[in-house]
Amino acid sequence: MYMNTVCGVKVKKSTQYRCKLNGKTFYFHGAACRQTFKDDPPKFMGRQKKKGLIAQLAEASDGQPKTCH
């Protein structure tokens, strides 16, 4: 299991929602979290990650607000 770096939900490696950055693969449970990560990767990496991110989920590509659950 891997941790979704946007919201902290555990996801399986087999998920279809992935993003490769600098040779590392990041795994997500849904399109909204993946898009949020793609929009601002540094926000979810290193020391900055996990600072109220669930409340800050961005809109997915369809323009509708998303939440994790």
PESULVEN-V449660 format. One record per residue. N is the residue number from 0. BURIAL is b if it has 16 or more other C-alpha atoms within 10 Angstrom, else e. Layout:
BEGIN
N/BURIAL + N/BURIAL
END
This chain:
BEGIN
0/e + 1/e + 2/b + 3/b + 4/b + 5/b + 6/b + 7/e + 8/e + 9/e + 10/b + 11/e + 12/b + 13/e + 14/e + 15/e + 16/b + 17/b + 18/e + 19/e + 20/e + 21/e + 22/e + 23/e + 24/e + 25/b + 26/b + 27/b + 28/b + 29/b + 30/b + 31/b + 32/b + 33/b + 34/b + 35/b + 36/b + 37/e + 38/e + 39/e + 40/e + 41/e + 42/b + 43/b + 44/e + 45/e + 46/e + 47/e + 48/e + 49/e + 50/e + 51/e + 52/b + 53/e + 54/e + 55/e + 56/b + 57/b + 58/b + 59/b + 60/e + 61/e + 62/e + 63/e + 64/e + 65/b + 66/b + 67/e + 68/e
END
